[in-house]
């Protein structure tokens, strides 16, 4: 296939959109590499930041003829941060784009009903590249796959610990995997203990990790996580725990009726969010859940009366999870 044929297969613009930063980065890297095979990008590439760039400047760069190359690249990061007028400049350009320029837009979030999203999507089925992150429960598996690219093997516990310590940003996770690979240097499997010894915590514990530990009835884990949740108020945490109690009561009810799979429909949530509820519900008796629900109401009232909210939540948590 000739360069002209390859160039003709390229669309006028692409949009890499989604919260998976590593995937977005990979999309832009692949696109640059593809264009570099067609011509010299040294004098034929412009980068813009949507937070500060003017739409007219981006459009002008797109309409610039390439120098000693059949194609040029215009890359706009943070495309979702473009001001409306600047975004409209790009929408207008995409109505009649240059046939010698590829416009690459990168955005963490961009609604499908925006004019910019629609303008790019109209260019072809492959114009919008979905960079949605994996579900939180899928992330450790993704991390283990990423680790092999750095020549190391992580245990399940090690992958889970890395996500706990670093958070869900895939670029940050990949950077930590590079550091672990350099530190380890060998072929031995990386354990959870290794990760906790090599990686510093940069991510605060997520509230849903706490409510999962609550549903597991793991008091020690709850107390450990609670110490690392500086920005989560006891008022918010008891409300989330109460919601989880109601969900477990519903899970027990559906199990007694012999129809546990109907829980998602009853709660109006996707199945993947409820995959552990059946097992969690078996950690409590129905009486314990009813008492926990009543006592959470009383604890909330006491917290709102001016008493020490942290102390009341702590006491309620211990009383509820104690076996």
Order of alpha helices (4+ residues) and beta strands (2+ residues): alpha-beta-alpha-beta-alpha-beta-alpha-beta-alpha-beta-alpha-alpha-alpha-alpha-alpha-alpha-alpha-alpha-alpha-alpha-alpha
